Amino acid sequence: MHDHDAFLKTAFSHPRVIELLVRGCLPAHAADLDFATLGREPTEQISERIKGREEVEENPGSKSGEDSREKPGGKPRGMFRRRYPDMIWRASFRSSRRDLILLLEFQGRPERLMALRTMNYAGSAVRELIDLDRAGGREPRGFVVESLVLHHGAGRWTAPKTTAELLHGSDLGRYRLVEPWIRGGEDAAGPQAVDLPRALLGLARRWAMPEMAGQLEAVRRALSGVGSGNLDRHLAGAMRAMLRSRNYPQALMEEEETMDAVVATFQRSMDDLVRQGLVEGRERGIREGRREGLEQGLEQGLEQGRQAIVHRLAERRFGAAAAARVAEMLAHATTDAIDAVADLVVDCEGPEDFLARAQAALSP
């Protein structure tokens, strides 16, 4: 350590110096901070935790403290760059359950990538502080993170101060959220547009067969507007593998080459299961001649089959949104309740009337 590093770290190790630094550089925060809670976080402990985590994540097969991969020149990875700031201070705000996390870095000359360094320091430090709080039984709190680079060199500071300035407007502190397309769902902008990436995300959930049929149909429709033969075959293969892995019926394991064929086969298999379930449910109850056999047979066959039929009829009559909503209502409904809702598909004039009367019919 250089002599100026030792001096600065000693001088800035007093809470009153940090309080004055915050009041001078971060006055908006200072007005609400409880400086009686100001304390220095154990940088050395945090650095050891970061080092240990990186060794596990980068080299999970190695023993603690080892990293067999080397960077060009013979130095092990992770040893040429520090992952934590010179100092970390913490103080609580009076008006909210948040803490200010203050990261201090002493720098003798401009460094072009300093904005990236401070961003990495902040991410690593906050991650470890959250874990330390949890391990210590401390109640969760929000964090406000500020990085101060204390320049003590003779020249003028010329390096970019933000990642946006450094990376031509890129905001590394922000990500864009992509939500899955769910049949019948709505977002803040109204009914969701069906686009292929979002429709594919919607297939990641484990759906009952009627809902899965709707999601597959959405992918097929989205693909028809953008797809090529190669993409169609690629997605058909992905769908086959996904459906097999989730133990859908054997009939779905045919080698379908297009999404049209996948959707048609899935729908045909679902229709067959509806008919088979109705028959097997009745036969099992009659054959066993016991209340348990009748109830189990009806539950496995009759109720599932009737739910699927009601779902399909409701979708044809009132649209996908109403059908998806009534499918949720019928998830735990009795056979009599399902039959009552089936009658409403014919009796009702519109989706609002249908859903309201279905809700009333299914209420205890």
Contacts in CASP RR format, 6 or more apart in sequence:
PFRMAT RR
TARGET T0000
AUTHOR 0000-0000-0000
METHOD contacts of the structure
MODEL  1
MHDHDAFLKTAFSHPRVIELLVRGCLPAHAADLDFATLGREPTEQISERI
KGREEVEENPGSKSGEDSREKPGGKPRGMFRRRYPDMIWRASFRSSRRDL
ILLLEFQGRPERLMALRTMNYAGSAVRELIDLDRAGGREPRGFVVESLVL
HHGAGRWTAPKTTAELLHGSDLGRYRLVEPWIRGGEDAAGPQAVDLPRAL
LGLARRWAMPEMAGQLEAVRRALSGVGSGNLDRHLAGAMRAMLRSRNYPQ
ALMEEEETMDAVVATFQRSMDDLVRQGLVEGRERGIREGRREGLEQGLEQ
GLEQGRQAIVHRLAERRFGAAAAARVAEMLAHATTDAIDAVADLVVDCEG
PEDFLARAQAALSP
4 106 0 8 1.000
4 152 0 8 1.000
5 86 0 8 1.000
5 106 0 8 1.000
8 106 0 8 1.000
8 150 0 8 1.000
8 152 0 8 1.000
9 86 0 8 1.000
9 87 0 8 1.000
9 106 0 8 1.000
11 17 0 8 1.000
12 18 0 8 1.000
12 21 0 8 1.000
12 87 0 8 1.000
12 104 0 8 1.000
12 150 0 8 1.000
13 40 0 8 1.000
13 87 0 8 1.000
15 35 0 8 1.000
15 38 0 8 1.000
15 39 0 8 1.000
15 40 0 8 1.000
18 38 0 8 1.000
18 39 0 8 1.000
18 89 0 8 1.000
18 102 0 8 1.000
19 30 0 8 1.000
19 35 0 8 1.000
19 38 0 8 1.000
21 148 0 8 1.000
22 29 0 8 1.000
22 30 0 8 1.000
22 33 0 8 1.000
22 35 0 8 1.000
22 91 0 8 1.000
22 100 0 8 1.000
22 102 0 8 1.000
23 30 0 8 1.000
24 30 0 8 1.000
25 148 0 8 1.000
26 100 0 8 1.000
26 146 0 8 1.000
29 93 0 8 1.000
29 100 0 8 1.000
29 144 0 8 1.000
29 146 0 8 1.000
32 93 0 8 1.000
32 94 0 8 1.000
32 95 0 8 1.000
33 91 0 8 1.000
33 92 0 8 1.000
33 93 0 8 1.000
33 94 0 8 1.000
33 100 0 8 1.000
34 91 0 8 1.000
34 92 0 8 1.000
34 93 0 8 1.000
34 94 0 8 1.000
35 91 0 8 1.000
37 90 0 8 1.000
37 91 0 8 1.000
37 92 0 8 1.000
38 89 0 8 1.000
38 90 0 8 1.000
38 91 0 8 1.000
39 89 0 8 1.000
39 90 0 8 1.000
39 91 0 8 1.000
40 87 0 8 1.000
40 88 0 8 1.000
40 89 0 8 1.000
40 90 0 8 1.000
41 88 0 8 1.000
41 89 0 8 1.000
41 90 0 8 1.000
41 101 0 8 1.000
41 125 0 8 1.000
41 129 0 8 1.000
43 84 0 8 1.000
43 85 0 8 1.000
43 86 0 8 1.000
43 87 0 8 1.000
43 88 0 8 1.000
45 132 0 8 1.000
46 84 0 8 1.000
46 88 0 8 1.000
46 124 0 8 1.000
46 125 0 8 1.000
46 128 0 8 1.000
46 129 0 8 1.000
46 132 0 8 1.000
47 82 0 8 1.000
47 83 0 8 1.000
47 84 0 8 1.000
49 128 0 8 1.000
49 131 0 8 1.000
49 132 0 8 1.000
50 83 0 8 1.000
50 84 0 8 1.000
50 124 0 8 1.000
50 128 0 8 1.000
51 65 0 8 1.000
51 83 0 8 1.000
52 64 0 8 1.000
52 65 0 8 1.000
53 128 0 8 1.000
54 78 0 8 1.000
54 83 0 8 1.000
55 62 0 8 1.000
55 64 0 8 1.000
55 65 0 8 1.000
55 66 0 8 1.000
55 67 0 8 1.000
58 67 0 8 1.000
58 69 0 8 1.000
58 77 0 8 1.000
59 66 0 8 1.000
59 67 0 8 1.000
59 68 0 8 1.000
59 69 0 8 1.000
62 68 0 8 1.000
67 76 0 8 1.000
67 77 0 8 1.000
67 78 0 8 1.000
67 79 0 8 1.000
68 76 0 8 1.000
69 76 0 8 1.000
69 77 0 8 1.000
70 76 0 8 1.000
70 77 0 8 1.000
71 77 0 8 1.000
71 80 0 8 1.000
83 120 0 8 1.000
83 121 0 8 1.000
83 124 0 8 1.000
84 121 0 8 1.000
84 124 0 8 1.000
84 125 0 8 1.000
85 103 0 8 1.000
85 104 0 8 1.000
85 105 0 8 1.000
85 118 0 8 1.000
85 121 0 8 1.000
85 125 0 8 1.000
85 147 0 8 1.000
86 104 0 8 1.000
86 105 0 8 1.000
86 106 0 8 1.000
87 102 0 8 1.000
87 103 0 8 1.000
87 104 0 8 1.000
88 101 0 8 1.000
88 102 0 8 1.000
88 103 0 8 1.000
88 104 0 8 1.000
88 125 0 8 1.000
88 129 0 8 1.000
89 101 0 8 1.000
89 102 0 8 1.000
89 104 0 8 1.000
90 99 0 8 1.000
90 100 0 8 1.000
90 101 0 8 1.000
90 102 0 8 1.000
90 129 0 8 1.000
91 99 0 8 1.000
91 100 0 8 1.000
91 102 0 8 1.000
92 98 0 8 1.000
92 99 0 8 1.000
92 100 0 8 1.000
92 141 0 8 1.000
93 99 0 8 1.000
93 100 0 8 1.000
93 144 0 8 1.000
97 139 0 8 1.000
97 141 0 8 1.000
97 142 0 8 1.000
98 141 0 8 1.000
98 142 0 8 1.000
98 143 0 8 1.000
98 144 0 8 1.000
99 141 0 8 1.000
99 142 0 8 1.000
99 143 0 8 1.000
99 144 0 8 1.000
100 144 0 8 1.000
100 145 0 8 1.000
100 146 0 8 1.000
101 122 0 8 1.000
101 125 0 8 1.000
101 126 0 8 1.000
101 129 0 8 1.000
101 143 0 8 1.000
101 144 0 8 1.000
101 145 0 8 1.000
101 146 0 8 1.000
102 146 0 8 1.000
102 148 0 8 1.000
103 118 0 8 1.000
103 121 0 8 1.000
103 122 0 8 1.000
103 125 0 8 1.000
103 145 0 8 1.000
103 146 0 8 1.000
103 147 0 8 1.000
103 148 0 8 1.000
104 148 0 8 1.000
104 150 0 8 1.000
105 114 0 8 1.000
105 117 0 8 1.000
105 118 0 8 1.000
105 121 0 8 1.000
105 147 0 8 1.000
105 148 0 8 1.000
105 149 0 8 1.000
105 150 0 8 1.000
106 150 0 8 1.000
106 152 0 8 1.000
107 114 0 8 1.000
107 149 0 8 1.000
107 150 0 8 1.000
107 151 0 8 1.000
107 152 0 8 1.000
107 153 0 8 1.000
108 151 0 8 1.000
108 152 0 8 1.000
108 153 0 8 1.000
109 153 0 8 1.000
109 155 0 8 1.000
110 151 0 8 1.000
110 155 0 8 1.000
110 156 0 8 1.000
110 157 0 8 1.000
110 158 0 8 1.000
110 159 0 8 1.000
111 117 0 8 1.000
111 159 0 8 1.000
112 159 0 8 1.000
112 160 0 8 1.000
112 166 0 8 1.000
113 159 0 8 1.000
113 166 0 8 1.000
114 149 0 8 1.000
114 159 0 8 1.000
114 160 0 8 1.000
114 161 0 8 1.000
115 159 0 8 1.000
115 160 0 8 1.000
115 161 0 8 1.000
115 162 0 8 1.000
115 163 0 8 1.000
115 165 0 8 1.000
115 166 0 8 1.000
116 163 0 8 1.000
116 166 0 8 1.000
116 172 0 8 1.000
118 147 0 8 1.000
118 149 0 8 1.000
119 147 0 8 1.000
119 163 0 8 1.000
119 172 0 8 1.000
119 173 0 8 1.000
121 147 0 8 1.000
122 145 0 8 1.000
122 147 0 8 1.000
123 145 0 8 1.000
126 143 0 8 1.000
126 145 0 8 1.000
129 143 0 8 1.000
130 140 0 8 1.000
133 140 0 8 1.000
133 141 0 8 1.000
134 140 0 8 1.000
151 157 0 8 1.000
160 166 0 8 1.000
163 170 0 8 1.000
163 171 0 8 1.000
163 172 0 8 1.000
163 173 0 8 1.000
164 170 0 8 1.000
164 171 0 8 1.000
178 197 0 8 1.000
178 198 0 8 1.000
178 201 0 8 1.000
179 187 0 8 1.000
179 198 0 8 1.000
179 201 0 8 1.000
180 198 0 8 1.000
180 199 0 8 1.000
180 201 0 8 1.000
180 202 0 8 1.000
180 204 0 8 1.000
180 205 0 8 1.000
181 192 0 8 1.000
181 193 0 8 1.000
181 194 0 8 1.000
181 195 0 8 1.000
181 198 0 8 1.000
181 199 0 8 1.000
181 201 0 8 1.000
181 202 0 8 1.000
181 218 0 8 1.000
182 192 0 8 1.000
182 202 0 8 1.000
182 215 0 8 1.000
182 324 0 8 1.000
183 211 0 8 1.000
183 214 0 8 1.000
183 215 0 8 1.000
183 218 0 8 1.000
183 320 0 8 1.000
183 321 0 8 1.000
183 324 0 8 1.000
184 191 0 8 1.000
184 192 0 8 1.000
184 320 0 8 1.000
184 321 0 8 1.000
184 324 0 8 1.000
184 325 0 8 1.000
185 191 0 8 1.000
185 192 0 8 1.000
185 321 0 8 1.000
185 324 0 8 1.000
186 192 0 8 1.000
186 321 0 8 1.000
192 198 0 8 1.000
194 218 0 8 1.000
194 221 0 8 1.000
194 222 0 8 1.000
195 222 0 8 1.000
196 219 0 8 1.000
196 222 0 8 1.000
196 223 0 8 1.000
196 226 0 8 1.000
196 227 0 8 1.000
199 215 0 8 1.000
199 218 0 8 1.000
199 219 0 8 1.000
199 222 0 8 1.000
200 219 0 8 1.000
200 235 0 8 1.000
202 215 0 8 1.000
203 212 0 8 1.000
203 215 0 8 1.000
203 216 0 8 1.000
203 219 0 8 1.000
203 239 0 8 1.000
203 242 0 8 1.000
206 246 0 8 1.000
207 215 0 8 1.000
208 327 0 8 1.000
209 248 0 8 1.000
209 266 0 8 1.000
209 270 0 8 1.000
209 273 0 8 1.000
209 308 0 8 1.000
210 270 0 8 1.000
210 307 0 8 1.000
210 308 0 8 1.000
210 311 0 8 1.000
210 312 0 8 1.000
210 327 0 8 1.000
211 324 0 8 1.000
211 327 0 8 1.000
212 248 0 8 1.000
212 266 0 8 1.000
213 263 0 8 1.000
213 266 0 8 1.000
213 267 0 8 1.000
213 270 0 8 1.000
214 320 0 8 1.000
216 239 0 8 1.000
216 259 0 8 1.000
216 262 0 8 1.000
216 263 0 8 1.000
216 266 0 8 1.000
217 263 0 8 1.000
219 235 0 8 1.000
219 239 0 8 1.000
219 259 0 8 1.000
220 259 0 8 1.000
220 260 0 8 1.000
220 262 0 8 1.000
220 263 0 8 1.000
223 231 0 8 1.000
223 232 0 8 1.000
223 235 0 8 1.000
223 259 0 8 1.000
229 258 0 8 1.000
232 258 0 8 1.000
232 259 0 8 1.000
233 257 0 8 1.000
233 258 0 8 1.000
235 259 0 8 1.000
236 256 0 8 1.000
236 257 0 8 1.000
236 258 0 8 1.000
236 259 0 8 1.000
236 261 0 8 1.000
236 262 0 8 1.000
237 256 0 8 1.000
237 262 0 8 1.000
239 256 0 8 1.000
239 259 0 8 1.000
239 262 0 8 1.000
240 252 0 8 1.000
240 253 0 8 1.000
240 255 0 8 1.000
240 256 0 8 1.000
240 262 0 8 1.000
243 252 0 8 1.000
243 253 0 8 1.000
243 262 0 8 1.000
243 266 0 8 1.000
244 252 0 8 1.000
244 253 0 8 1.000
248 266 0 8 1.000
248 269 0 8 1.000
249 269 0 8 1.000
249 273 0 8 1.000
251 265 0 8 1.000
251 268 0 8 1.000
251 269 0 8 1.000
251 272 0 8 1.000
252 265 0 8 1.000
252 266 0 8 1.000
252 269 0 8 1.000
254 265 0 8 1.000
256 262 0 8 1.000
256 265 0 8 1.000
270 308 0 8 1.000
273 304 0 8 1.000
273 305 0 8 1.000
273 308 0 8 1.000
274 304 0 8 1.000
274 305 0 8 1.000
274 308 0 8 1.000
274 309 0 8 1.000
277 300 0 8 1.000
277 301 0 8 1.000
277 302 0 8 1.000
277 304 0 8 1.000
277 305 0 8 1.000
278 301 0 8 1.000
278 302 0 8 1.000
278 305 0 8 1.000
278 306 0 8 1.000
280 297 0 8 1.000
280 300 0 8 1.000
280 301 0 8 1.000
281 297 0 8 1.000
281 298 0 8 1.000
281 300 0 8 1.000
281 301 0 8 1.000
281 302 0 8 1.000
282 297 0 8 1.000
282 298 0 8 1.000
282 302 0 8 1.000
284 293 0 8 1.000
284 294 0 8 1.000
284 296 0 8 1.000
284 297 0 8 1.000
284 300 0 8 1.000
285 293 0 8 1.000
285 294 0 8 1.000
285 296 0 8 1.000
285 297 0 8 1.000
285 298 0 8 1.000
286 294 0 8 1.000
288 294 0 8 1.000
298 335 0 8 1.000
302 335 0 8 1.000
303 333 0 8 1.000
303 334 0 8 1.000
303 335 0 8 1.000
303 338 0 8 1.000
306 335 0 8 1.000
306 338 0 8 1.000
306 339 0 8 1.000
306 342 0 8 1.000
307 327 0 8 1.000
307 330 0 8 1.000
307 331 0 8 1.000
307 333 0 8 1.000
307 338 0 8 1.000
309 342 0 8 1.000
310 326 0 8 1.000
310 330 0 8 1.000
310 338 0 8 1.000
310 341 0 8 1.000
310 342 0 8 1.000
310 345 0 8 1.000
311 323 0 8 1.000
311 326 0 8 1.000
311 327 0 8 1.000
311 330 0 8 1.000
312 323 0 8 1.000
313 342 0 8 1.000
313 345 0 8 1.000
314 322 0 8 1.000
314 323 0 8 1.000
314 326 0 8 1.000
314 345 0 8 1.000
314 354 0 8 1.000
315 322 0 8 1.000
315 323 0 8 1.000
317 345 0 8 1.000
317 354 0 8 1.000
318 345 0 8 1.000
318 348 0 8 1.000
318 350 0 8 1.000
318 351 0 8 1.000
318 354 0 8 1.000
319 351 0 8 1.000
321 351 0 8 1.000
322 351 0 8 1.000
322 354 0 8 1.000
322 355 0 8 1.000
325 355 0 8 1.000
326 341 0 8 1.000
326 354 0 8 1.000
326 355 0 8 1.000
326 358 0 8 1.000
329 341 0 8 1.000
329 358 0 8 1.000
329 359 0 8 1.000
329 362 0 8 1.000
330 337 0 8 1.000
330 338 0 8 1.000
330 341 0 8 1.000
330 362 0 8 1.000
333 341 0 8 1.000
333 362 0 8 1.000
337 361 0 8 1.000
337 362 0 8 1.000
340 361 0 8 1.000
341 358 0 8 1.000
341 361 0 8 1.000
341 362 0 8 1.000
344 354 0 8 1.000
344 357 0 8 1.000
344 358 0 8 1.000
344 361 0 8 1.000
345 354 0 8 1.000
347 357 0 8 1.000
348 354 0 8 1.000
348 357 0 8 1.000
END
